[in-house]
Amino acid sequence: MQVLKVSNESANVFLLSGDLNRITVNSAWPNSVEEIKQAADKQPVTLDLKKIEHVDTAGLAWVMNLLRDCSAQNVAFTLKHVPQTLINLAKISDVEELLPLQ
């Protein structure tokens, strides 16, 4: 298992690495909405998932909740390098069109 790590690649890009699953999402990026909101003040925000090793339905739920929470605060972001597993889970769950893919 790889712990989920979030690093700020640049002013508007957050790189997620490790596992995005039922084990890691509970402690995953507790200040995510606030950090995305602060970065969005400067320019559009991108979450880069190119270093995500494993994702499951809990990871998809975490992404959807993050999207909901950001949307409630009028903060938008896009997803880049989304793992095929996450896309497949979104298709099965019929939420693929809700993912802000880049």
Gaussian input, Z-matrix of N, CA and C with variables (Angstrom, degrees):
# hf/3-21g

backbone

0 1
 N
 C     1     B1
 C     2     B2     1     A1
 N     3     B3     2     A2     1     D1
 C     4     B4     3     A3     2     D2
 C     5     B5     4     A4     3     D3
 N     6     B6     5     A5     4     D4
 C     7     B7     6     A6     5     D5
 C     8     B8     7     A7     6     D6
 N     9     B9     8     A8     7     D7
 C    10    B10     9     A9     8     D8
 C    11    B11    10    A10     9     D9
 N    12    B12    11    A11    10    D10
 C    13    B13    12    A12    11    D11
 C    14    B14    13    A13    12    D12
 N    15    B15    14    A14    13    D13
 C    16    B16    15    A15    14    D14
 C    17    B17    16    A16    15    D15
 N    18    B18    17    A17    16    D16
 C    19    B19    18    A18    17    D17
 C    20    B20    19    A19    18    D18
 N    21    B21    20    A20    19    D19
 C    22    B22    21    A21    20    D20
 C    23    B23    22    A22    21    D21
 N    24    B24    23    A23    22    D22
 C    25    B25    24    A24    23    D23
 C    26    B26    25    A25    24    D24
 N    27    B27    26    A26    25    D25
 C    28    B28    27    A27    26    D26
 C    29    B29    28    A28    27    D27
 N    30    B30    29    A29    28    D28
 C    31    B31    30    A30    29    D29
 C    32    B32    31    A31    30    D30
 N    33    B33    32    A32    31    D31
 C    34    B34    33    A33    32    D32
 C    35    B35    34    A34    33    D33
 N    36    B36    35    A35    34    D34
 C    37    B37    36    A36    35    D35
 C    38    B38    37    A37    36    D36
 N    39    B39    38    A38    37    D37
 C    40    B40    39    A39    38    D38
 C    41    B41    40    A40    39    D39
 N    42    B42    41    A41    40    D40
 C    43    B43    42    A42    41    D41
 C    44    B44    43    A43    42    D42
 N    45    B45    44    A44    43    D43
 C    46    B46    45    A45    44    D44
 C    47    B47    46    A46    45    D45
 N    48    B48    47    A47    46    D46
 C    49    B49    48    A48    47    D47
 C    50    B50    49    A49    48    D48
 N    51    B51    50    A50    49    D49
 C    52    B52    51    A51    50    D50
 C    53    B53    52    A52    51    D51
 N    54    B54    53    A53    52    D52
 C    55    B55    54    A54    53    D53
 C    56    B56    55    A55    54    D54
 N    57    B57    56    A56    55    D55
 C    58    B58    57    A57    56    D56
 C    59    B59    58    A58    57    D57
 N    60    B60    59    A59    58    D58
 C    61    B61    60    A60    59    D59
 C    62    B62    61    A61    60    D60
 N    63    B63    62    A62    61    D61
 C    64    B64    63    A63    62    D62
 C    65    B65    64    A64    63    D63
 N    66    B66    65    A65    64    D64
 C    67    B67    66    A66    65    D65
 C    68    B68    67    A67    66    D66
 N    69    B69    68    A68    67    D67
 C    70    B70    69    A69    68    D68
 C    71    B71    70    A70    69    D69
 N    72    B72    71    A71    70    D70
 C    73    B73    72    A72    71    D71
 C    74    B74    73    A73    72    D72
 N    75    B75    74    A74    73    D73
 C    76    B76    75    A75    74    D74
 C    77    B77    76    A76    75    D75
 N    78    B78    77    A77    76    D76
 C    79    B79    78    A78    77    D77
 C    80    B80    79    A79    78    D78
 N    81    B81    80    A80    79    D79
 C    82    B82    81    A81    80    D80
 C    83    B83    82    A82    81    D81
 N    84    B84    83    A83    82    D82
 C    85    B85    84    A84    83    D83
 C    86    B86    85    A85    84    D84
 N    87    B87    86    A86    85    D85
 C    88    B88    87    A87    86    D86
 C    89    B89    88    A88    87    D87
 N    90    B90    89    A89    88    D88
 C    91    B91    90    A90    89    D89
 C    92    B92    91    A91    90    D90
 N    93    B93    92    A92    91    D91
 C    94    B94    93    A93    92    D92
 C    95    B95    94    A94    93    D93
 N    96    B96    95    A95    94    D94
 C    97    B97    96    A96    95    D95
 C    98    B98    97    A97    96    D96
 N    99    B99    98    A98    97    D97
 C   100   B100    99    A99    98    D98
 C   101   B101   100   A100    99    D99
 N   102   B102   101   A101   100   D100
 C   103   B103   102   A102   101   D101
 C   104   B104   103   A103   102   D102
 N   105   B105   104   A104   103   D103
 C   106   B106   105   A105   104   D104
 C   107   B107   106   A106   105   D105
 N   108   B108   107   A107   106   D106
 C   109   B109   108   A108   107   D107
 C   110   B110   109   A109   108   D108
 N   111   B111   110   A110   109   D109
 C   112   B112   111   A111   110   D110
 C   113   B113   112   A112   111   D111
 N   114   B114   113   A113   112   D112
 C   115   B115   114   A114   113   D113
 C   116   B116   115   A115   114   D114
 N   117   B117   116   A116   115   D115
 C   118   B118   117   A117   116   D116
 C   119   B119   118   A118   117   D117
 N   120   B120   119   A119   118   D118
 C   121   B121   120   A120   119   D119
 C   122   B122   121   A121   120   D120
 N   123   B123   122   A122   121   D121
 C   124   B124   123   A123   122   D122
 C   125   B125   124   A124   123   D123
 N   126   B126   125   A125   124   D124
 C   127   B127   126   A126   125   D125
 C   128   B128   127   A127   126   D126
 N   129   B129   128   A128   127   D127
 C   130   B130   129   A129   128   D128
 C   131   B131   130   A130   129   D129
 N   132   B132   131   A131   130   D130
 C   133   B133   132   A132   131   D131
 C   134   B134   133   A133   132   D132
 N   135   B135   134   A134   133   D133
 C   136   B136   135   A135   134   D134
 C   137   B137   136   A136   135   D135
 N   138   B138   137   A137   136   D136
 C   139   B139   138   A138   137   D137
 C   140   B140   139   A139   138   D138
 N   141   B141   140   A140   139   D139
 C   142   B142   141   A141   140   D140
 C   143   B143   142   A142   141   D141
 N   144   B144   143   A143   142   D142
 C   145   B145   144   A144   143   D143
 C   146   B146   145   A145   144   D144
 N   147   B147   146   A146   145   D145
 C   148   B148   147   A147   146   D146
 C   149   B149   148   A148   147   D147
 N   150   B150   149   A149   148   D148
 C   151   B151   150   A150   149   D149
 C   152   B152   151   A151   150   D150
 N   153   B153   152   A152   151   D151
 C   154   B154   153   A153   152   D152
 C   155   B155   154   A154   153   D153
 N   156   B156   155   A155   154   D154
 C   157   B157   156   A156   155   D155
 C   158   B158   157   A157   156   D156
 N   159   B159   158   A158   157   D157
 C   160   B160   159   A159   158   D158
 C   161   B161   160   A160   159   D159
 N   162   B162   161   A161   160   D160
 C   163   B163   162   A162   161   D161
 C   164   B164   163   A163   162   D162
 N   165   B165   164   A164   163   D163
 C   166   B166   165   A165   164   D164
 C   167   B167   166   A166   165   D165
 N   168   B168   167   A167   166   D166
 C   169   B169   168   A168   167   D167
 C   170   B170   169   A169   168   D168
 N   171   B171   170   A170   169   D169
 C   172   B172   171   A171   170   D170
 C   173   B173   172   A172   171   D171
 N   174   B174   173   A173   172   D172
 C   175   B175   174   A174   173   D173
 C   176   B176   175   A175   174   D174
 N   177   B177   176   A176   175   D175
 C   178   B178   177   A177   176   D176
 C   179   B179   178   A178   177   D177
 N   180   B180   179   A179   178   D178
 C   181   B181   180   A180   179   D179
 C   182   B182   181   A181   180   D180
 N   183   B183   182   A182   181   D181
 C   184   B184   183   A183   182   D182
 C   185   B185   184   A184   183   D183
 N   186   B186   185   A185   184   D184
 C   187   B187   186   A186   185   D185
 C   188   B188   187   A187   186   D186
 N   189   B189   188   A188   187   D187
 C   190   B190   189   A189   188   D188
 C   191   B191   190   A190   189   D189
 N   192   B192   191   A191   190   D190
 C   193   B193   192   A192   191   D191
 C   194   B194   193   A193   192   D192
 N   195   B195   194   A194   193   D193
 C   196   B196   195   A195   194   D194
 C   197   B197   196   A196   195   D195
 N   198   B198   197   A197   196   D196
 C   199   B199   198   A198   197   D197
 C   200   B200   199   A199   198   D198
 N   201   B201   200   A200   199   D199
 C   202   B202   201   A201   200   D200
 C   203   B203   202   A202   201   D201
 N   204   B204   203   A203   202   D202
 C   205   B205   204   A204   203   D203
 C   206   B206   205   A205   204   D204
 N   207   B207   206   A206   205   D205
 C   208   B208   207   A207   206   D206
 C   209   B209   208   A208   207   D207
 N   210   B210   209   A209   208   D208
 C   211   B211   210   A210   209   D209
 C   212   B212   211   A211   210   D210
 N   213   B213   212   A212   211   D211
 C   214   B214   213   A213   212   D212
 C   215   B215   214   A214   213   D213
 N   216   B216   215   A215   214   D214
 C   217   B217   216   A216   215   D215
 C   218   B218   217   A217   216   D216
 N   219   B219   218   A218   217   D217
 C   220   B220   219   A219   218   D218
 C   221   B221   220   A220   219   D219
 N   222   B222   221   A221   220   D220
 C   223   B223   222   A222   221   D221
 C   224   B224   223   A223   222   D222
 N   225   B225   224   A224   223   D223
 C   226   B226   225   A225   224   D224
 C   227   B227   226   A226   225   D225
 N   228   B228   227   A227   226   D226
 C   229   B229   228   A228   227   D227
 C   230   B230   229   A229   228   D228
 N   231   B231   230   A230   229   D229
 C   232   B232   231   A231   230   D230
 C   233   B233   232   A232   231   D231
 N   234   B234   233   A233   232   D232
 C   235   B235   234   A234   233   D233
 C   236   B236   235   A235   234   D234
 N   237   B237   236   A236   235   D235
 C   238   B238   237   A237   236   D236
 C   239   B239   238   A238   237   D237
 N   240   B240   239   A239   238   D238
 C   241   B241   240   A240   239   D239
 C   242   B242   241   A241   240   D240
 N   243   B243   242   A242   241   D241
 C   244   B244   243   A243   242   D242
 C   245   B245   244   A244   243   D243
 N   246   B246   245   A245   244   D244
 C   247   B247   246   A246   245   D245
 C   248   B248   247   A247   246   D246
 N   249   B249   248   A248   247   D247
 C   250   B250   249   A249   248   D248
 C   251   B251   250   A250   249   D249
 N   252   B252   251   A251   250   D250
 C   253   B253   252   A252   251   D251
 C   254   B254   253   A253   252   D252
 N   255   B255   254   A254   253   D253
 C   256   B256   255   A255   254   D254
 C   257   B257   256   A256   255   D255
 N   258   B258   257   A257   256   D256
 C   259   B259   258   A258   257   D257
 C   260   B260   259   A259   258   D258
 N   261   B261   260   A260   259   D259
 C   262   B262   261   A261   260   D260
 C   263   B263   262   A262   261   D261
 N   264   B264   263   A263   262   D262
 C   265   B265   264   A264   263   D263
 C   266   B266   265   A265   264   D264
 N   267   B267   266   A266   265   D265
 C   268   B268   267   A267   266   D266
 C   269   B269   268   A268   267   D267
 N   270   B270   269   A269   268   D268
 C   271   B271   270   A270   269   D269
 C   272   B272   271   A271   270   D270
 N   273   B273   272   A272   271   D271
 C   274   B274   273   A273   272   D272
 C   275   B275   274   A274   273   D273
 N   276   B276   275   A275   274   D274
 C   277   B277   276   A276   275   D275
 C   278   B278   277   A277   276   D276
 N   279   B279   278   A278   277   D277
 C   280   B280   279   A279   278   D278
 C   281   B281   280   A280   279   D279
 N   282   B282   281   A281   280   D280
 C   283   B283   282   A282   281   D281
 C   284   B284   283   A283   282   D282
 N   285   B285   284   A284   283   D283
 C   286   B286   285   A285   284   D284
 C   287   B287   286   A286   285   D285
 N   288   B288   287   A287   286   D286
 C   289   B289   288   A288   287   D287
 C   290   B290   289   A289   288   D288
 N   291   B291   290   A290   289   D289
 C   292   B292   291   A291   290   D290
 C   293   B293   292   A292   291   D291
 N   294   B294   293   A293   292   D292
 C   295   B295   294   A294   293   D293
 C   296   B296   295   A295   294   D294
 N   297   B297   296   A296   295   D295
 C   298   B298   297   A297   296   D296
 C   299   B299   298   A298   297   D297
 N   300   B300   299   A299   298   D298
 C   301   B301   300   A300   299   D299
 C   302   B302   301   A301   300   D300
 N   303   B303   302   A302   301   D301
 C   304   B304   303   A303   302   D302
 C   305   B305   304   A304   303   D303

   B1=1.4499
   B2=1.5267
   B3=1.2943
   B4=1.4559
   B5=1.5283
   B6=1.3006
   B7=1.4564
   B8=1.5250
   B9=1.3135
   B10=1.4609
   B11=1.5216
   B12=1.3096
   B13=1.4605
   B14=1.5165
   B15=1.3147
   B16=1.4566
   B17=1.5117
   B18=1.3193
   B19=1.4675
   B20=1.5145
   B21=1.3068
   B22=1.4510
   B23=1.5213
   B24=1.3306
   B25=1.4655
   B26=1.5271
   B27=1.3143
   B28=1.4598
   B29=1.5200
   B30=1.2934
   B31=1.4668
   B32=1.5269
   B33=1.3238
   B34=1.4595
   B35=1.5290
   B36=1.3365
   B37=1.4608
   B38=1.5265
   B39=1.3353
   B40=1.4557
   B41=1.5196
   B42=1.3240
   B43=1.4573
   B44=1.5209
   B45=1.3265
   B46=1.4587
   B47=1.5154
   B48=1.3285
   B49=1.4535
   B50=1.5220
   B51=1.3229
   B52=1.4563
   B53=1.5143
   B54=1.3255
   B55=1.4586
   B56=1.5213
   B57=1.3117
   B58=1.4600
   B59=1.5286
   B60=1.3326
   B61=1.4640
   B62=1.5298
   B63=1.3185
   B64=1.4719
   B65=1.5208
   B66=1.3146
   B67=1.4643
   B68=1.5303
   B69=1.3224
   B70=1.4646
   B71=1.5256
   B72=1.3315
   B73=1.4666
   B74=1.5155
   B75=1.3241
   B76=1.4701
   B77=1.5204
   B78=1.3047
   B79=1.4624
   B80=1.5286
   B81=1.3123
   B82=1.4638
   B83=1.5214
   B84=1.2916
   B85=1.4571
   B86=1.5265
   B87=1.3297
   B88=1.4681
   B89=1.5284
   B90=1.3191
   B91=1.4668
   B92=1.5245
   B93=1.3254
   B94=1.4594
   B95=1.5232
   B96=1.3140
   B97=1.4663
   B98=1.5154
   B99=1.3271
   B100=1.4668
   B101=1.5275
   B102=1.3246
   B103=1.4675
   B104=1.5255
   B105=1.3184
   B106=1.4723
   B107=1.5197
   B108=1.3252
   B109=1.4717
   B110=1.5345
   B111=1.3219
   B112=1.4640
   B113=1.5290
   B114=1.3258
   B115=1.4630
   B116=1.5205
   B117=1.3231
   B118=1.4617
   B119=1.5165
   B120=1.3265
   B121=1.4590
   B122=1.5256
   B123=1.3234
   B124=1.4557
   B125=1.5212
   B126=1.3281
   B127=1.4639
   B128=1.5252
   B129=1.3386
   B130=1.4774
   B131=1.5286
   B132=1.3229
   B133=1.4627
   B134=1.5285
   B135=1.3302
   B136=1.4561
   B137=1.5257
   B138=1.3318
   B139=1.4535
   B140=1.5229
   B141=1.3013
   B142=1.4607
   B143=1.5296
   B144=1.3280
   B145=1.4591
   B146=1.5269
   B147=1.3198
   B148=1.4652
   B149=1.5186
   B150=1.3099
   B151=1.4654
   B152=1.5320
   B153=1.3210
   B154=1.4587
   B155=1.5227
   B156=1.3284
   B157=1.4674
   B158=1.5284
   B159=1.3281
   B160=1.4670
   B161=1.5176
   B162=1.3187
   B163=1.4647
   B164=1.5251
   B165=1.3225
   B166=1.4606
   B167=1.5311
   B168=1.3247
   B169=1.4614
   B170=1.5307
   B171=1.3219
   B172=1.4696
   B173=1.5306
   B174=1.3223
   B175=1.4611
   B176=1.5137
   B177=1.3361
   B178=1.4602
   B179=1.5225
   B180=1.3220
   B181=1.4653
   B182=1.5275
   B183=1.3382
   B184=1.4612
   B185=1.5313
   B186=1.3256
   B187=1.4722
   B188=1.5257
   B189=1.3222
   B190=1.4717
   B191=1.5340
   B192=1.3179
   B193=1.4693
   B194=1.5204
   B195=1.3304
   B196=1.4657
   B197=1.5253
   B198=1.3194
   B199=1.4598
   B200=1.5274
   B201=1.3247
   B202=1.4602
   B203=1.5349
   B204=1.3388
   B205=1.4612
   B206=1.5241
   B207=1.3183
   B208=1.4679
   B209=1.5215
   B210=1.3251
   B211=1.4592
   B212=1.5238
   B213=1.3280
   B214=1.4638
   B215=1.5250
   B216=1.3296
   B217=1.4640
   B218=1.5401
   B219=1.3296
   B220=1.4723
   B221=1.5181
   B222=1.3286
   B223=1.4598
   B224=1.5264
   B225=1.3223
   B226=1.4640
   B227=1.5220
   B228=1.3208
   B229=1.4611
   B230=1.5189
   B231=1.3224
   B232=1.4554
   B233=1.5222
   B234=1.3210
   B235=1.4591
   B236=1.5209
   B237=1.3060
   B238=1.4615
   B239=1.5228
   B240=1.3188
   B241=1.4661
   B242=1.5307
   B243=1.3059
   B244=1.4635
   B245=1.5242
   B246=1.3337
   B247=1.4660
   B248=1.5344
   B249=1.3139
   B250=1.4687
   B251=1.5224
   B252=1.3146
   B253=1.4657
   B254=1.5223
   B255=1.3229
   B256=1.4597
   B257=1.5222
   B258=1.3115
   B259=1.4649
   B260=1.5264
   B261=1.3331
   B262=1.4615
   B263=1.5245
   B264=1.3299
   B265=1.4604
   B266=1.5275
   B267=1.3198
   B268=1.4604
   B269=1.5290
   B270=1.3337
   B271=1.4713
   B272=1.5215
   B273=1.3331
   B274=1.4627
   B275=1.5260
   B276=1.3186
   B277=1.4662
   B278=1.5231
   B279=1.3234
   B280=1.4699
   B281=1.5368
   B282=1.3310
   B283=1.4628
   B284=1.5343
   B285=1.3182
   B286=1.4667
   B287=1.5328
   B288=1.3334
   B289=1.4673
   B290=1.5256
   B291=1.3203
   B292=1.4701
   B293=1.5214
   B294=1.3383
   B295=1.4665
   B296=1.5211
   B297=1.3224
   B298=1.4713
   B299=1.5440
   B300=1.3387
   B301=1.4619
   B302=1.5192
   B303=1.3294
   B304=1.4645
   B305=1.5031
   A1=110.13
   A2=115.80
   A3=122.91
   A4=108.74
   A5=117.09
   A6=121.49
   A7=108.65
   A8=116.56
   A9=120.29
   A10=108.78
   A11=115.52
   A12=121.47
   A13=108.94
   A14=115.41
   A15=121.33
   A16=107.60
   A17=115.51
   A18=119.58
   A19=108.75
   A20=114.57
   A21=120.70
   A22=108.16
   A23=116.35
   A24=122.62
   A25=111.54
   A26=115.79
   A27=122.22
   A28=107.30
   A29=116.94
   A30=120.14
   A31=112.27
   A32=117.17
   A33=118.76
   A34=114.22
   A35=118.59
   A36=121.66
   A37=110.16
   A38=115.06
   A39=122.00
   A40=108.04
   A41=117.53
   A42=123.33
   A43=108.98
   A44=116.17
   A45=121.69
   A46=107.92
   A47=116.63
   A48=120.42
   A49=109.92
   A50=115.49
   A51=121.15
   A52=110.71
   A53=116.59
   A54=122.64
   A55=110.41
   A56=114.62
   A57=121.93
   A58=105.60
   A59=114.85
   A60=119.35
   A61=111.14
   A62=115.25
   A63=120.94
   A64=112.99
   A65=117.48
   A66=121.18
   A67=111.14
   A68=117.15
   A69=120.14
   A70=115.05
   A71=118.57
   A72=118.88
   A73=114.46
   A74=117.74
   A75=118.79
   A76=112.86
   A77=116.97
   A78=119.50
   A79=111.42
   A80=116.60
   A81=121.14
   A82=112.37
   A83=115.07
   A84=123.56
   A85=113.53
   A86=117.28
   A87=120.76
   A88=114.61
   A89=118.32
   A90=120.97
   A91=111.85
   A92=116.49
   A93=121.23
   A94=113.36
   A95=117.54
   A96=120.19
   A97=110.44
   A98=116.90
   A99=120.22
   A100=111.56
   A101=117.26
   A102=119.99
   A103=111.47
   A104=116.99
   A105=119.98
   A106=109.51
   A107=116.49
   A108=120.99
   A109=110.83
   A110=116.99
   A111=120.37
   A112=111.00
   A113=116.87
   A114=120.46
   A115=111.07
   A116=117.83
   A117=122.31
   A118=111.85
   A119=117.70
   A120=120.22
   A121=110.55
   A122=116.44
   A123=121.18
   A124=112.18
   A125=117.70
   A126=122.79
   A127=109.30
   A128=117.67
   A129=119.14
   A130=111.67
   A131=116.38
   A132=122.51
   A133=110.51
   A134=115.32
   A135=122.17
   A136=109.16
   A137=116.11
   A138=121.78
   A139=106.25
   A140=116.70
   A141=122.82
   A142=108.70
   A143=116.05
   A144=121.52
   A145=112.54
   A146=117.50
   A147=119.82
   A148=114.15
   A149=118.43
   A150=120.24
   A151=112.85
   A152=116.83
   A153=120.13
   A154=107.64
   A155=115.86
   A156=122.43
   A157=112.20
   A158=116.48
   A159=121.13
   A160=108.14
   A161=115.07
   A162=120.38
   A163=108.33
   A164=115.96
   A165=120.60
   A166=108.47
   A167=116.72
   A168=119.81
   A169=112.73
   A170=117.20
   A171=119.70
   A172=109.94
   A173=117.04
   A174=121.11
   A175=111.61
   A176=115.99
   A177=119.76
   A178=110.47
   A179=116.95
   A180=120.82
   A181=110.64
   A182=116.79
   A183=120.81
   A184=110.27
   A185=116.84
   A186=120.63
   A187=110.04
   A188=116.73
   A189=119.90
   A190=110.85
   A191=117.51
   A192=120.40
   A193=111.31
   A194=116.40
   A195=120.04
   A196=109.92
   A197=116.10
   A198=121.06
   A199=110.90
   A200=116.68
   A201=121.52
   A202=111.75
   A203=115.83
   A204=120.03
   A205=111.86
   A206=116.77
   A207=119.90
   A208=110.55
   A209=116.01
   A210=120.48
   A211=111.32
   A212=117.30
   A213=121.70
   A214=111.60
   A215=116.33
   A216=120.77
   A217=110.98
   A218=116.50
   A219=122.73
   A220=112.90
   A221=115.76
   A222=121.79
   A223=107.60
   A224=115.75
   A225=120.56
   A226=110.28
   A227=115.30
   A228=121.32
   A229=108.46
   A230=115.64
   A231=120.43
   A232=109.23
   A233=115.19
   A234=122.30
   A235=109.00
   A236=115.89
   A237=122.07
   A238=108.78
   A239=117.39
   A240=123.11
   A241=111.55
   A242=115.71
   A243=121.26
   A244=109.62
   A245=117.70
   A246=119.95
   A247=111.51
   A248=116.19
   A249=120.56
   A250=111.48
   A251=116.93
   A252=120.45
   A253=110.89
   A254=117.18
   A255=120.98
   A256=110.14
   A257=117.28
   A258=121.03
   A259=110.16
   A260=117.26
   A261=120.61
   A262=111.66
   A263=116.66
   A264=120.14
   A265=110.90
   A266=116.75
   A267=120.90
   A268=110.85
   A269=116.92
   A270=120.54
   A271=110.65
   A272=116.26
   A273=121.21
   A274=110.71
   A275=116.15
   A276=121.91
   A277=112.52
   A278=116.55
   A279=123.51
   A280=112.46
   A281=115.97
   A282=120.82
   A283=111.64
   A284=116.97
   A285=119.76
   A286=112.08
   A287=116.98
   A288=119.75
   A289=112.56
   A290=117.62
   A291=120.88
   A292=112.85
   A293=116.91
   A294=119.97
   A295=109.78
   A296=117.07
   A297=120.45
   A298=110.51
   A299=115.22
   A300=120.14
   A301=111.19
   A302=114.48
   A303=120.59
   A304=108.48
   D1=133.69
   D2=175.80
   D3=-106.18
   D4=127.29
   D5=175.78
   D6=-64.77
   D7=142.61
   D8=177.09
   D9=-73.78
   D10=126.54
   D11=177.84
   D12=-120.00
   D13=144.03
   D14=177.14
   D15=-125.62
   D16=124.91
   D17=176.70
   D18=-125.92
   D19=146.13
   D20=179.87
   D21=-87.88
   D22=102.03
   D23=-177.32
   D24=-68.18
   D25=-40.06
   D26=177.84
   D27=-153.97
   D28=-171.46
   D29=-175.60
   D30=-59.43
   D31=-28.08
   D32=-174.88
   D33=-128.26
   D34=11.39
   D35=-179.55
   D36=-124.01
   D37=125.56
   D38=174.96
   D39=-109.89
   D40=126.40
   D41=178.63
   D42=-98.66
   D43=122.18
   D44=176.20
   D45=-100.77
   D46=134.13
   D47=179.56
   D48=-138.98
   D49=155.93
   D50=-179.37
   D51=100.39
   D52=-148.65
   D53=-178.52
   D54=-101.33
   D55=140.57
   D56=175.11
   D57=-119.90
   D58=84.75
   D59=-173.38
   D60=-146.41
   D61=-174.28
   D62=-174.48
   D63=-60.31
   D64=-23.37
   D65=-179.08
   D66=-82.91
   D67=-35.43
   D68=-172.87
   D69=-97.93
   D70=-21.74
   D71=-172.59
   D72=-67.38
   D73=-27.89
   D74=-179.16
   D75=-62.40
   D76=-31.64
   D77=-179.91
   D78=-108.22
   D79=8.82
   D80=-174.48
   D81=-74.05
   D82=118.54
   D83=168.35
   D84=43.08
   D85=69.39
   D86=-174.28
   D87=-62.05
   D88=-25.74
   D89=-179.93
   D90=-105.15
   D91=27.95
   D92=-172.68
   D93=-57.00
   D94=-50.38
   D95=-176.81
   D96=-61.77
   D97=-44.17
   D98=-179.02
   D99=-65.09
   D100=-41.77
   D101=179.36
   D102=-67.36
   D103=-39.82
   D104=177.08
   D105=-65.02
   D106=-41.65
   D107=179.70
   D108=-60.77
   D109=-43.85
   D110=179.10
   D111=-64.26
   D112=-42.62
   D113=179.53
   D114=-67.04
   D115=-33.23
   D116=-178.46
   D117=-69.22
   D118=-19.71
   D119=176.65
   D120=-63.68
   D121=-27.97
   D122=-177.13
   D123=-88.85
   D124=-43.04
   D125=-176.76
   D126=-172.85
   D127=173.65
   D128=179.15
   D129=-57.23
   D130=145.08
   D131=-175.65
   D132=-104.13
   D133=140.60
   D134=177.08
   D135=-123.24
   D136=134.70
   D137=171.01
   D138=-103.72
   D139=115.70
   D140=-177.82
   D141=-96.73
   D142=118.70
   D143=-175.90
   D144=-104.25
   D145=19.07
   D146=-173.67
   D147=-63.42
   D148=-20.36
   D149=-178.73
   D150=-107.19
   D151=17.21
   D152=174.88
   D153=-75.95
   D154=125.67
   D155=-176.40
   D156=-88.03
   D157=-42.62
   D158=-175.11
   D159=-144.20
   D160=138.90
   D161=177.50
   D162=-138.95
   D163=144.16
   D164=176.30
   D165=-133.35
   D166=-170.39
   D167=-176.76
   D168=-62.88
   D169=-30.22
   D170=176.09
   D171=-65.87
   D172=-35.67
   D173=176.04
   D174=-64.94
   D175=-42.13
   D176=175.98
   D177=-62.00
   D178=-44.94
   D179=178.93
   D180=-60.12
   D181=-39.12
   D182=178.88
   D183=-62.70
   D184=-44.29
   D185=178.57
   D186=-62.56
   D187=-43.78
   D188=-179.22
   D189=-65.27
   D190=-39.54
   D191=177.37
   D192=-66.53
   D193=-38.96
   D194=176.85
   D195=-62.44
   D196=-42.78
   D197=177.50
   D198=-60.58
   D199=-45.41
   D200=179.16
   D201=-62.24
   D202=-46.81
   D203=-177.81
   D204=-65.82
   D205=-39.43
   D206=177.43
   D207=-67.69
   D208=-43.36
   D209=179.67
   D210=-59.85
   D211=-37.62
   D212=178.96
   D213=-62.59
   D214=-22.80
   D215=178.70
   D216=-106.40
   D217=17.31
   D218=179.62
   D219=56.87
   D220=39.29
   D221=178.82
   D222=-117.48
   D223=125.27
   D224=-178.91
   D225=-109.56
   D226=151.19
   D227=173.53
   D228=-146.65
   D229=162.87
   D230=175.31
   D231=-119.94
   D232=157.17
   D233=178.00
   D234=-106.61
   D235=135.39
   D236=-178.47
   D237=-126.19
   D238=145.74
   D239=179.80
   D240=55.07
   D241=48.86
   D242=-178.52
   D243=-73.22
   D244=127.38
   D245=178.77
   D246=-59.27
   D247=142.75
   D248=-179.83
   D249=-58.28
   D250=-33.35
   D251=178.56
   D252=-60.18
   D253=-42.19
   D254=179.30
   D255=-65.75
   D256=-41.91
   D257=178.00
   D258=-62.96
   D259=-43.50
   D260=178.71
   D261=-62.16
   D262=-42.57
   D263=177.55
   D264=-63.04
   D265=-38.43
   D266=178.41
   D267=-66.09
   D268=-38.36
   D269=177.26
   D270=-63.72
   D271=-47.46
   D272=-179.88
   D273=-60.88
   D274=-36.76
   D275=-178.54
   D276=-85.16
   D277=-1.96
   D278=179.71
   D279=60.15
   D280=39.74
   D281=176.56
   D282=-125.20
   D283=9.85
   D284=-176.78
   D285=-55.58
   D286=-40.43
   D287=-177.88
   D288=-67.62
   D289=-14.87
   D290=178.31
   D291=-84.66
   D292=-18.47
   D293=-179.34
   D294=-71.08
   D295=128.50
   D296=-180.00
   D297=-82.52
   D298=73.22
   D299=-176.04
   D300=-76.92
   D301=145.56
   D302=178.93
   D303=-102.37

